[in-house]
């Protein structure tokens, strides 16, 4: 049975589903990051910042000194192989606290809401356009933050950004200048990184000989670290240490995705009373896009009904969004009859104009999104939850347990 899909998704957020499985085409940022900077919740500890802490080179230079602000004058423009982590970082409560924001700071939330609409949809753009869009959003974010945080906090954010990019930050012109890299050093460093990139891209294409490529990639990363140790002088290591500032523990960073787009009311609902995500703040929300004649969607219906019955009392809200593909799915009466037949007792927004589909940048039936108590997207799953032995339902339920334990 084939998956009904509009297009595959190369994703700057990496794999949003809570488990790898056969029905989803969400490569690990194949062209955006040479080192597979996956922002998946299961790999965040090694991919966002901790790579820097594990790197033998950088462990020698974590010096507690003030940053060199001039190093950031050329930002946010970056070279293609530098991971763009700023937007993920600013969404984490840990970074927000580091910058002096109180929980749910309204001024910061207003900035995030404006940025997130474009950022979330940008995951579907071609690689080059995606990087361009994110760079523009980073510039917008930095401009807004300058009026919201003190200068020392702003510098601290740039330090954390450099740490999260690891040794790839050396490819940023401002960082390279501040460290004192020669043109020949920069060229050699780029050559080393590009070799790792090449292997990472091949691995993201799901080759048959995956284990062999993984070994090659690991070897390339070891060579990368050794070569960097050889290329940088002691003085350059000290200079880089000044840009990094005090170590920032990114091992526990989990909330790294945008605020969920608010539902766009079509005026047609079934299964329950109309609602909004704002109405459900304080609850974990499971939103699923479906079409009632989609076989793969139907395979998930039992899970949605089970979640509604077993999780509602614990503070979980299930919301369906019926987005049509066939002519029958555009018939409101048929949509309502199908929802009743399938026993839906949760609100279903009948989105005949595809407005929510577009707002969410959705690309596939079915897709399930997990939204936390504060309205942030925390994960998503595309395709059948149990396709070919996958356990998407159990993975989502485990995540829900974690989110329910978080404070409101």
FIMIVO-177856 format. One record per residue: residue in three letters; x, y, z of N, C-alpha, C, O in turn. Coordinates in steps of 0.2 Angstrom, whole numbers, plus 5000, padded with zeros to 4 digits. Layout:
# FIMIVO-177856
alaXYZXYZXYZXYZ ...
//
This chain:
# FIMIVO-177856
unk500449945000500050005000500450065000500950075004 unk500350114996500750174995500550225000499950235001 unk501050265002500850325006500550385001500850394996 unk499950415003499750465000500150535002500150545008 unk500450564997500850614999500950664993500750654988 unk501050734995501150784990501850784988501950794982 unk502250784993502950794991503350764997503150765003 unk504050744996504450735002504750795004504650855001 unk504950795010505150855014505850855016506050815020 unk506250895013506950905016506950965021506651015020 unk507150945027506850985033507451015037507850985039 unk507451085038507951115042507851095049508251105053 unk507251075051507151045058507350975059507250945064 unk507650945053507850875053507150835054506650855052 unk507250775057506750735057506250745063506450745069 unk505650765061505150785067504850725070504650735076 unk504750675067504450615070504850585075505450595076 unk504550555080504850535086505250465085505550445090 unk505250445079505550385078505650375071505250395067 unk506250345068506350335061505950275059505850225062 unk505650285053505250235050505150245043505350295040 unk504950195040504950185032504550235029504650245023 unk503950255032503450295028503650375027503250405024 unk504250395030504350465030504950485027505450445027 unk504950535023505550555019505750625022505550675019 unk506150625028506350685031507050675032507250665038 unk507550685027508250685028508550725033508250775035 unk509050705036509450745041509750805038510450805038 unk509450855036509750915034510350895029510850915030 unk510150865023510750845019511150895016511750885016 unk510950955014511351005012511451065016511851105015 unk511151065022511151125026511751115031511951165034 unk511951055033512451045038512850985037512550925036 unk513450995037513950945035513950895040514150835039 unk513850905046513950855052513250825054513250805060 unk512750825050512150795052511850825059511750795064 unk511850895059511550925065510850915066510450965065 unk510650855067509950835068509650865074510050875079 unk509050895074508750935080508250885082507750915085 unk508250825081507750775083507850775091508450775093 unk507350765094507350765102507750705104508050715110 unk507850645101508250595103509050605102509450575105 unk509250655097509950665096510150735098510750745096 unk509750765101509950835103510550845107510950885106 unk510750795111511250795115511950785111512450815114 unk511950755106512550755102512550805096513150815094 unk512050835094512050875088511950945089512150985085 unk511750975095511651045096512151065102511951075107 unk512751075100513251105105513651055108514251065109 unk513450995110513850945114514350915109514850895112 unk514250925103514850905098515450945100516050925100 unk515351005101515851055103516251035109516851035110 unk515851015114516050995121516450925120516950915124 unk516250885116516650825115517250825110517650785110 unk517250885107517850895102518450905106518550945110 unk518950865104519650865108519950935107520250965112 unk519850965102520151035101519851085105520151115109 unk519151085105518851145109518851125116518751175120 unk518951065118518951055126519551095129519651105135 unk520051105124520651145127520651215127521051245130 unk520051245125520051315124519451345127519251405125 unk519051315131518451335135518751385140518651365146 unk518951445138519151495143518651545145518251565141 unk518651555151518051605154518351675153518551705158 unk518251705147518451775146517851805142517351775139 unk517851875141517351905138517451895130517951885128 unk516851895127516851885119517051945116517052005118 unk517351935110517551985105516952005101516751965096 unk516652065102515952075099516052095092515652085088 unk516652115090516852125083516752065078516652075072 unk516852005081516851945077516151935074516051895070 unk515651965077514951955075514752005070514152005068 unk515152055068514852105064514652085057514252125055 unk514852035055514652015048514051965048513851945043 unk513751945054513251905054512551925053512451995054 unk512051895051511951815052512151785045512051725045 unk512451815040512651785034513151725036513651745039 unk513051665033513551615034513651575028513351575023 unk514251535029514351485023513951425023513651415029 unk513851395018513351345017513451285022512951255024 unk514051275024514151215028514051225036514151185040 unk513951295038513851305045513151295047512651325044 unk512951255052512351245054512051315057512351345060 unk511351325055511051385057510651365063510051335063 unk510851375069510551355076510251415080509951395085 unk510251475077510051525082509251525083509051535089 unk508851505078508151505079507951445084507551455088 unk508351395083508151335088508351355095507951345100 unk508951395096509151405102508651455106508551445112 unk508451505102508051555106507351535108507051565112 unk507151475105506551445107506651405114506151375117 unk507251385116507351345122507251385128507451445128 unk506851355133506851395139507451405143507551455146 unk507951365142508651375145508951435142509251475146 unk508951445136509251505133508951565134509251615136 unk508251565134507851615136508051645143508051705145 unk508051595148508251615155508951645155509151685159 unk509451615151510151635151510151715149510551755151 unk509651735144509651795142509251845147509151905145 unk508951815152508651855157507851865156507551905159 unk507551825151506851825150506451785156506751735158 unk505951815158505451775162505051725158505051735152 unk504851675161504451625157503851655154503551695157 unk503751645148503151665144503151745143502651775144 unk503751775142503851845141503451865135503651845130 unk503051915136502551925130502951965125502751955119 unk503452005126503852035121504151985117504151995111 unk504451935120504851885116504351845112504551825106 unk503851825115503351785112503051815105502951785100 unk502951885106502751925100503251915094503051905088 unk503851925096504451915091504451845088504451835082 unk504351795092504351725090503751705085503851675080 unk503151735087502551725083502651745076502451715071 unk502951805076503051835069503551795065503451785059 unk504151775068504651735065504451665063504551645058 unk504051635068503951565067503451545061503551495058 unk503051595059502551575054502951565047502851515044 unk503551605046503951585040504451535041504551495037 unk504751535047505251475049504951405048505251365045 unk504351395051504051335051503951305043504051255042 unk503651355039503551335032504151325028504151295023 unk504751355030505351355027505651285026506051275022 unk505451245030505651175030505551135024505851085022 unk505051165020504851135013505251165007505151145002 unk505651215009505951255003506551215001506851175004 unk506851224994507451194992508051224997507951275000 unk508551184997509051195002509351275002509351305007 unk509551294996509751364995509351414998509451465001 unk508651404995508151454997508051455005507851505008 unk508051395007507951385015508451415019508251455024 unk509051415017509651445021509551525020509651555025 unk509351545014509251615013508751645018508751695021 unk508151605018507551625022507751625030507651675033 unk508151575032508351575039508751625041508751655046 unk509251645036509751695037509351765038509551805043 unk508851775034508451835035508051835041508051885045 unk507851775043507451775050507951785056507751815061 unk508551755055509051765060509251845061509251865067 unk509251875055509451945056508851985059508952035063 unk508251965057507651995060507651985068507452035072 unk507751925070507751905077508251945081508151975086 unk508951955078509451985081509252065082509352095087 unk508952095077508752165077508252175083508252225086 unk507752125083507252135088507552125095507352155100 unk507952075096508252065103508752115105508752125111 unk509052155101509452215103509052265107509352295112 unk508352265106507952315110507652275116507352315120 unk507752215117507452175122507952155128507752145133 unk508552145126509052115131509652165131509752205127 unk509952165137510552205138511152185134511152125131 unk511652225133512152215128512552145130512752105126 unk512652135137513052075139512652015138512951965136 unk511952015138511551955136511551945129511551885127 unk511551995125511551985118512251955116512251905112 unk512751975119513451945117513451875120513751825116 unk513051855125513051795128512651745123512851685122 unk512151775120511851735115512251715109512251655106 unk512651765107513151745101513651695103513851655099 unk513851695110514351645112514051575112514351525109 unk513451575114513051505114512951485107512951425105 unk512851525102512751515095513351485093513351425089 unk513951515094514551485092514751415095514951365091 unk514551405101514651335104514151285101514451235099 unk513551305099513151255096513351245089513151185086 unk513751285086513951265079514651225079514851205074 unk514951225085515551185085516051215081516151275080 unk516551175079517051195075516851225068517251255065 unk516251205066515951235060515951315060515951345055 unk515951345066515951415067516551445064516551505062 unk517151405063517751435060517651455053518051485050 unk517051435050516951445043516551515042516451545037 unk516351545048516051605048516551665047517051665051 unk516551705042517051755041517251795047517851805048 unk516751815051516851855057517251815062517751845065 unk517151755063517451705067518151695065518651695069 unk518251675058518851665056519351725056519951715058 unk519051785055519451845056519751855063520251875065 unk519251845068519351855075519951805078520351825082 unk519851745075520351695077521051705074521551685076 unk521051735068521651755064521851695059522451685058 unk521351665056521451615051521751645045521551695043 unk522251615042522551635036522051605030521651565032 unk522151635024521751605019521851535018521451495016 unk522451515018522651445017522351405022522151345021 unk522351425029522051385034521251375033521051325033 unk520951435031520251435030520051385024519551345024 unk520451385019520351335013520451265015520051225013 unk520951255019521051185021520551165026520351105025 unk520351205030519751185035519151175031518751125033 unk518951215026518351205022518451135018517951105018 unk519051125016519151055012518950995017518650945015 unk519251005023519150945028518350935029518150885029 unk518050995030517350995032516850965026516450925027 unk517050985020516650965014516750895013516250865010 unk517250865015517350795014516850755019516550705017 unk516850785025516350755029515650765027515150725028 unk515450825024514850845021514650795016514050765016 unk515050775012514950735006514650665009514150635006 unk515050635014514850575017514150575020513750535020 unk514050635024513350645027512850645022512250625024 unk512950685017512350685012512250615009511650605008 unk512750585007512650515005512250475010511850435008 unk512350475016512050435021511350465022510850415023 unk511150525021510450545021510050525016509450525016 unk510350495010509950475005509750405006509550375001 unk509850375012509650305013509950255009509550215006 unk510550255009510950205004510850135007510650125013 unk510950075003510850015005511449995010511349965015 unk512050015009512650005013512650055018513150095018 unk512150065022512150115027512750105033513050155035 unk512750045035513250035040513950055038514350075042 unk514150035031514750055029514950125028515450155030 unk514350165026514450235026514550265033514850315034 unk514150235038514150265044514950255047515150305050 unk515250205046515950195048516350245044516850275047 unk516250255038516650305034516550375037517050415038 unk515950395039515750455041516150465048516450525049 unk516050415052516450425059517150435058517450465062 unk517450395053518150405052518350475050518850505052 unk517950495045518050565043517950615048518350665048 unk517550605053517450655058518150655063518350705065 unk518350595064518950585068519550625064519950655067 unk519650615057520150645053520050725054520450755054 unk519350745054519250815054519450845060519750895060 unk519350815066519650835072520350835073520650885075 unk520650785070521450785071521750835066522250875068 unk521450845060521650895056521650965059522051015058 unk521050985062520951045065521451055071521751115071 unk521651005074522151015080522751035077523151075080 unk522951005071523551015067523551085064524151125064 unk523051115062522951175058523051235063523351285061 unk522651235069522651295073523251295078523451245080 unk523451355078524051375083523751385090523151385091 unk524151385095523951395102523651455103523151465106 unk523851505099523651575100522951575097522451615099 unk522851545091522151535088521651505093521051525093 unk521851455096521451415101521251465106520651465108 unk521651505109521451545114520951605111520451615115 unk521051625105520651675102519951645101519451675103 unk519951585099519251545099518951545105518351545106 unk519351525110519051515117518751585120518251585123 unk518951645118518651705120518051715116517551745119 unk517951685111517251695107516751645110516151655110 unk516951595113516551545115516251565122515651545124 unk516651595126516351605133516351545137516551495136 unk515951555143515851495147515451445144515051455140 unk515651385146515251325143514451325144514251345150 unk514051315139513351315140513151235139513251205134 unk512751215144512551145144511951135139511351155141 unk512051105133511451105129511251025129510851015124 unk511450985133511250915133510550905135510250855132 unk510250955138509550945140509050985136508450985137 unk509251025130508851065126508351015122508550975119 unk507751035123507250985120506751035116506551015110 unk506551085118506051135115506451175110506651225111 unk506451145104506851185099506451195092506751215087 unk505851185092505451195086504951255087504951285093 unk504651285082504251345083503651335087503451285089 unk503351395088502651395091502151365085502251385080 unk501651325087501251295083500751355080500551395083 unk500651355073500151405070499451395073499251335074 unk499151445074498451445077498051415072498151425066 unk497551385074497051355069496651415066496451465069 unk496451405059496051445055495351415055495251365051 unk494951455058494251425058493851435051493851485049 unk493651375049493351375042492551385043492151395038 unk492351375050491651385051491251315051490651305052 unk491651265049491351195048491751145053492351135052 unk491451115058491751075062491251015063490651015062 unk491550955066491150895067491550865073492150875074 unk491150815076491450775082491550815088491650775094 unk491550875089491550915095491550985094491451005088 unk491551025099491451095099492051125096492651105096 unk491951185092492551215089493051245094492851255100 unk493651245093494151265098494751295094494751305088 unk495151325098495851355096496351325100496251295105 unk496951335098497551315102497651355108497851335113 unk497451425107497451465113496951435118497151445124 unk496451415116495951385121496251325125496051315131 unk496651285122496951225124497651235128497951185130 unk497851305129498451315132498451285139497951295143 unk498951255141499051215147498951145146498951105151 unk498651125140498551055138499051035133499351075129 unk499250965133499550935127499050925121498550895123 unk499250945115498750945110499050895104499650905102 unk498650845102498850805097498450825091497850815090 unk498750855086498350875080498550825074499150815073 unk498050805071498150765065497850785059497250795059 unk498150785053497950805047497750735043498150685043 unk497150735041496850675037496450695032496150745031 unk496250635028495750645023495350575024495650525024 unk494650575024494350515026494350455021494250405024 unk494550475015494550415010495350385010495450345006 unk495750415013496450395013496550335017496450335023 unk496750285014496850215018497350225023497250195029 unk497850255022498350265027498150305033498350295039 unk497750355032497450395037496950345041496950355047 unk496550305038496050265041496450215046496150205051 unk497050195044497450155048497650185055497750145060 unk497650245055497750285061497150305066497250325072 unk496550295063495950315067495950285073495750315078 unk496050225074495950185080496450215086496250215092 unk496950245084497450275089497150335091497250355097 unk496950375086496650445088496050435093495950465098 unk495650385092495050375096495250345103495050365108 unk495850305103496050285109496350335113496250345119 unk496750385110497050435113496550485116496550505122 unk495950495113495450535115495150505122495050545127 unk495050445122494750405127495150405133494950415139 unk495850385132496250375138496650435140496950435146 unk496750485136497150535138496850605139497150645142 unk496250605138495850675139495850695146495950745148 unk495750645150495650655158496350675161496350705166 unk496850665157497550685159497750745157498350775158 unk497350785153497550845150497850845143498250885141 unk497550805139497750795132497150805128496650785129 unk497250855122496650865118496850845111497450855108 unk496450805108496550775101496050825096495550835098 unk496450845091496050885086496250865079496750855077 unk495650845075495750825068495650885063495250935065 unk496050885058495950935053495850895046496350865044 unk495250895043495150855037495250905031494950945030 unk495750885028495950925022495850875016496150825015 unk495450905011495250855005495750845000496150894999 unk495750784997496050774991495550754985495650774979 unk495050714987494550694982493950734982493850774987 unk493550734977492950764977492450754983492150794986 unk492450684985492050664991492250704997491850715002 unk492950704998493150735004493050815004493250845009 unk492850844999492650914999491850925000491650975000 unk491550865002490850865003490750865011490850815014 unk490550925014490450935021490050875024490250845029 unk489450865021489050815024489350745024489350705029 unk489750725019490150665018490650655024490850605027 unk491050715025491550715030491250705037491550665041 unk490650735038490350735045490150665046490150635051 unk489850635040489550565041490150515042490050465046 unk490750525039491250475040491550485047491750435050 unk491550545049491850555056491450525061491650495066 unk490750525060490250495065490350415064490350385069 unk490450395058490450325057491150295061491050235063 unk491650335060492250315063492250325071492750305074 unk491750355074491750365081492150415084492350415090 unk492250465080492650525082492250565087491750585086 unk492550575093492250615098492750675100492650695106 unk493150695096493550745097493450795091493150775086 unk493550865092493350915087493750905081494350895081 unk493450905075493750905068493550965064493050985063 unk494150995062494051055058494051035051494551005049 unk493551055048493451035040493751095036493451145036 unk494351085034494751135031494651125023495151105020 unk494151145020494051135013494451175009494651155003 unk494651235011495151285007495851275009496251305006 unk496051215012496751205014497151255017497751255017 unk496751305021497051355024497551335030498051355031 unk497351285034497751255039498351215036498851215039 unk498151175031498651135028499251185026499851165027 unk499051245023499551285020499951325026500551335026 unk499551345031499851375037500351335041500851355043 unk500251265041500651225044501251195040501651165042 unk501151215033501651185028501651115028502151075027 unk501051085029500951015029501050985022500951015017 unk501350925021501450895015501150825014501250795008 unk500850795019500650725018500150705022500050735028 unk499650665020499150635024499450565026499650525021 unk499350535032499150575038499850605041500350585040 unk499750655045500250685049500050705056499450735056 unk500350685061500150695068500750745071501350735070 unk500450805074500950845077500750845084500250845087 unk501350855088501250855096501450925098502050945097 unk500950955101501051025104501051025111500650995114 unk501551055114501551055122501151105125500751145122 unk501151115131500651155135500751225134500251265135 unk501351245132501451315130501351335123501451395121 unk501151285119500951295112501551285107501551305101 unk502151255109502651245105502651175102502451125105 unk502751165095502851105092503451065095503951095095 unk503251005097503850965100504050905096504550875096 unk503550885091503750825087503250815082502650845083 unk503350775077502850755072502950695069503550675068 unk502450665066502550595063502150595056501550615056 unk502450575051502150575045502050505043502450465043 unk501450485041501250415038500950375044500750405049 unk500850315042500450265047500850255053501550255053 unk500550265059500950255065501250185066501750175069 unk500950135063501150065064501450035057501349975056 unk501650075052501850055046502450005046502950025049 unk502349945044502849895043503249885050503849885050 unk502849885055503149875062503349935066503549925071 unk503249995063503350055067502950055073502450025073 unk503150095078502850105084502750175086502850205091 unk502450215081502350285081501950305087502050355090 unk501350265088500850275093501250275100501050315104 unk501650225101501950215107502450275108502550295114 unk502850285103503350345104502950405106503250445110 unk502450425102502050485104501750485111501850535114 unk501550425113501250425120501850435125501650465130 unk502450405123502950415128503150495129503250515134 unk503150525123503250595123502750635126502850685130 unk502150615125501550645129501650645137501550695140 unk501850585139502050575146502550625149502450655154 unk503050635145503550685146503250755147503450795151 unk502850775142502650845141502150855147502050915149 unk501750805148501250815154501650825161501350865165 unk502250805161502650815167502950885168503150905173 unk502950915162503250985162502751035165502151025165 unk502951095167502551145170502151175165502451185159 unk501651205167501251245162501551305160501251345156 
//
